Amino acid sequence: MTVALELFTMSIPETGFAEKLAQRAEAGGWDGISLTDSQNLVGDPFVAMALGARVTEHLQFMTGVTNPATRHPAALATAIATVQEVSGGRAVLGIGRGDTALFHLGRPPMRIEDFFARTREVHAYLRGETIDLNGHPSRLRWLDRARQPAVPVDIAASGPKVIAFAARTVERITFAVGADPDRLAWALDLARTSMRAAGRSDADVSFGAYVNVGCHPDAGAARDLIRGTIAAFAHFSAMPGSTGAGLDEPDRAVVAEVGRRYDSNRHLFNTADHSSVLPDAFIDRFGVVGDAEVCARRLRDLASLGLDRLVISGPTIDADPTNAKVHHRLVGDELLPALRG
């Protein structure tokens, strides 16, 4: 049986717009919406998801991504489980090590070992299990009254250690390794090898990819729409535990330079200094740029590697508004129908 490719759009939980964003995504043909969790920069994603669920019927809601550091694992699990109940089972917990959410608290991203431990706790809470906290048995007792299935955990993964852990542990992996087919194939092979070594079957883990898309007939304009998000995802690949794994040496050098320069106060800005170091050829490989036909072909090629979903980000905060409108029109009128077809 062929499973249809799921398509998620990415957005921010701006207060006052949650319902409108969700309605627009569902009407636009998206299967789901992924919402950022960065408490010093945007509103609360769990509130936004619950509000959005009230005005939609089919749209899935995923954090893109939260972390188990700014919230205790029990509080994090209960927040997403509440969304699961309100939405009728349409919630996904997208989780990672934390970036801007921790930066604006004066803290570095979580150590990998701490991330693994806290993610196991979140996963156990969501499945109704009891965990030991300093000799105290702890579980989400209210889940005994829940009517929906356990929320799936989706780890955003860039480096080999996180990819392998996710493949052994949770239900979903969404790779944040860029759109180069060779690197994505590397990540998928590592995940499948780790999954099978842990005794898991192909049906136990669902694969997806975060992809930065600039859809515009002018290639230069398309690149400039997403230069800031490309820099952000390159920065993720430069973090300890990733350090450009799976990239060739020239691209690894670009990623390392972005990581050295990265200013989290200018996160997702095209005009940030760290965005200026990206060569056009790197953007073309790490992202998906071009007209709707080119973008559709690139995305279909990525999906054919064995992906169940694409989580697509578009124009950045400071993108040219006229070119951004062209992008959104082409995505809605041409790109999504082409991917559905």
TAQUI-V187799 format. One record per backbone hydrogen bond with DSSP energy under -1.0 kcal/mol. CO is the residue of the C=O (numbers start at 0). NH is the residue of the N-H. Records with the same first field share a line. If there is no record, write none. Layout:
CO: NH, NH
This chain:
5: 309
6: 30, 31
7: 311
8: 33
10: 35
11: 13
13: 16
16: 20
17: 21
18: 22
19: 23
20: 24
21: 25
22: 26
23: 27
24: 29
25: 28
30: 59
31: 8
32: 61
33: 10
34: 63
37: 40, 41
43: 47
44: 48
45: 49
46: 50
47: 51
48: 52
49: 53
51: 54
59: 32
60: 91
61: 34
65: 95
71: 75
72: 76
73: 77
74: 78
75: 79
76: 80
77: 81
78: 82
79: 83
80: 84
81: 85
82: 86
83: 88
89: 60
91: 62, 93
92: 153
93: 65
94: 155
96: 109
98: 102
99: 103
101: 104, 106
102: 105
110: 114
111: 115
112: 116
113: 117
114: 118
115: 119
116: 120
117: 121
118: 122
119: 123
120: 124
121: 125
122: 126
123: 128
124: 127
130: 137
132: 135
135: 132
137: 130
138: 140
139: 142
140: 143
141: 144
142: 145
151: 92
152: 171
153: 94
154: 173
156: 175
158: 162
159: 163
160: 164
161: 165
162: 166
163: 167
164: 168
165: 169
170: 205
171: 154
172: 207
173: 156
174: 209
179: 183
180: 184
181: 185
182: 186
183: 187
184: 188
185: 189
186: 190
187: 191
188: 192
189: 193
190: 194
191: 195
192: 196
193: 197
194: 199
195: 198
200: 203
205: 172
206: 307, 308
207: 174
208: 310
210: 312
211: 287
213: 289
217: 221
218: 222
219: 223
220: 224
222: 225
224: 315
225: 229
226: 230
227: 231
228: 232
229: 233
230: 234
231: 235
232: 236
234: 237
235: 238
236: 243
238: 241, 242
241: 244
243: 246
247: 251
248: 252
249: 253
250: 254
251: 255
252: 256
253: 257
254: 258
255: 259
256: 260
257: 261
262: 265
263: 266
265: 268
268: 271
274: 277
278: 282
279: 283
280: 284
281: 285
282: 286
285: 178
287: 213
289: 215
290: 294
291: 295
292: 296
293: 297
294: 298
295: 299
296: 300
297: 301
298: 302
299: 303
301: 304
302: 305, 306
307: 5
308: 208
309: 7
310: 210
311: 9
312: 212
315: 318
319: 323
320: 324
321: 325
322: 326
323: 327
324: 328
325: 329
326: 330
327: 331
328: 332
329: 333, 334
330: 335
333: 337
334: 338
335: 339
336: 340
